[in-house]
């Protein structure tokens, strides 16, 4: 029989890889609190008070794709043919 050395193991906090495992979640928690602080300190303001009405107007404009894509189609045709595009005449104007 050989004598064995019975030394007490080191405490858990003396191992570096334990701190590496603890550091990941701890960093996420700290980042969450920093994000919460920034969100509460600098809130995003509402750009306009009548955003809903303007959104409805945009949706009505997008509902008519021929009117909204007309300048793009004219530009594409001009690029392909080289024929200048006549300015659009608005029938609603007197």
ROPA-34049 format. One record per atom (N, C-alpha, C): x, y, z; residue in one letter. Coordinates in steps of 0.02 Angstrom, whole numbers, plus 50000, padded with zeros to 5 digits. Layout:
XYZA ...
END
This chain:
500414994250000X 500005000050000X 500445006250000X 500255010849957X 500635017049953X 500235022449989X 500565026650023X 500205032150057X 499955037150004X 499355039550012X 499065044449965X 499025051150000X 499075056149959X 499035063049986X 498315065149987X 498035066150043X 497325068250050X 497295075750063X 497345079650008X 497285086950016X 496565088950002X 496345093950034X 495665096450024X 495625099749955X 495085098549918X 495025101849852X 494925109349861X 495115113049810X 495045120349812X 494305122149809X 494115127749839X 493415129949835X 493225131649763X 492575131549749X 492345132349680X 492525139049650X 492565144149691X 492695150849663X 493425151749642X 493835147049654X 494535147649634X 494665144649564X 494135141949533X 494205139149466X 493975144349415X 494405145849367X 494255151049317X 493675149349271X 493605143049252X 493075141349205X 492375142049237X 492335141749302X 491685142949336X 491475150149325X 491945154749330X 491785161849320X 491615163149247X 491915159449202X 491745160149131X 491025158049118X 490805152749151X 490125150449143X 489635155349175X 489805158249231X 489365162949266X 489345169649229X 489895171549197X 489945178249165X 489455179149108X 489315173949069X 488855174549012X 488165176849032X 487815172949074X 487145175149095X 487155181749135X 487675182849174X 487705189049213X 487765195149166X 488145194249112X 488215199749064X 487565201149028X 487175195949014X 486525196848981X 486045200649027X 486055199049092X 485625202449140X 485815209849144X 486455211249148X 486685218249151X 486495221949087X 486575218849030X 486395221948966X 485635223348964X 485245218848992X 484515219948995X 484335226049036X 484675226949093X 484535232749134X 484775239249100X 485325238949065X 485565244849027X 485065246548973X 484805241648938X 484315242848886X 483675245748915X 483445243048972X 482855245749005X 482965253049025X 483545254649052X 483695261549071X 483675266149010X 483985264048955X 483985268248895X 483285269148867X 482885263848870X 482195264248843X 481775268948885X 481865268848950X 481475273248993X 481735280448992X 482385281248985X 482685287948987X 482565291748921X 482605288348865X 482535291548799X 481985288148759X 481345289448775X 480805286248737X 480745289248667X 480515285248621X 480415287648553X 479765291748551X 479805297948528X 479195302048525X 478765300148464X 478135301748468X 477685300948411X 477855306448362X 477965304648300X 478175309648250X 477615314548236X 477025312148221X 476455316448210X 475855313748248X 475425318248268X 474845316148307X 474315312748264X 474295314348200X 473785311448156X 474085305948112X 474495301748142X 474825296448105X 474325291448075X 473765290448108X 473275285548084X 472955287948019X 472775294348016X 472465297047955X 472965296847897X 473585298547911X 474095298347857X 474215291247834X 474185286447880X 474255279447861X 473695277147816X 473085279447830X 472515277747787X 472605280747718X 472855286747714X 472975289947649X 473505286047610X 474015283747643X 474535279847609X 474245273247583X 473825270147624X 473505263847603X 473055264947542X 472705270547539X 472275271947482X 472695273147419X 473265276347428X 473715277447372X 474005270847346X 474175266447392X 474455260047373X 473925255347344X 473285256747357X 472745252447331X 472685253147256X 472915258647228X 472895259747156X 473605259047129X 473825252847113X 474525251947094X 474705255247028X 474225256146982X 474385259146918X 474605266346927X 474275269946972X 474445276946983X 475105277547021X 475225273147068X 475835273847108X 476455271547070X 476375267147022X 476955264646985X 477055268246919X 476615272946902X 476665276346837X 477335279846827X 477595283646873X 478245286846861X 478815281746851X 478785276246886X 479305271146878X 479265267946810X 478665266546788X 478575263446722X 478795268246667X 478625274646674X 478835279546624X 479595280246622X 479895280246681X 480625280646683X 480955274546652X 480675268646665X 480945262546635X 480885262846559X 480305264946535X 480205265346463X 480675270446431X 480785276046465X 481235281146439X 481945278346436X 482145274546485X 482825271846486X 482915266746430X 482385263146412X 482435258046360X 482405261046290X 481975265946280X 481865268546212X 482235275046198X 482365279046249X 482685285446239X 482195290946220X 481545289246215X 481035294246199X 480875298146262X 480905304846260X 480755308746320X 480025307746341X 479925307946405X 479245307046433X 478925313846440X 478305314246415X 477925320446421X 477695321246493X 477685327346520X 477455328246588X 476725326146594X 476565323046651X 475895320646662X 475425326446672X 474835326046641X 474325331246647X 473825328746697X 473715332846749X 473245330846802X 472555333546782X 472075328946775X 471395330846754X 471025334546809X 471225333946870X 470885337246925X 471045344746928X 471605346746900X 471795353846902X 471445357546845X 471205363846858X 470865367746806X 471345370846757X 
END
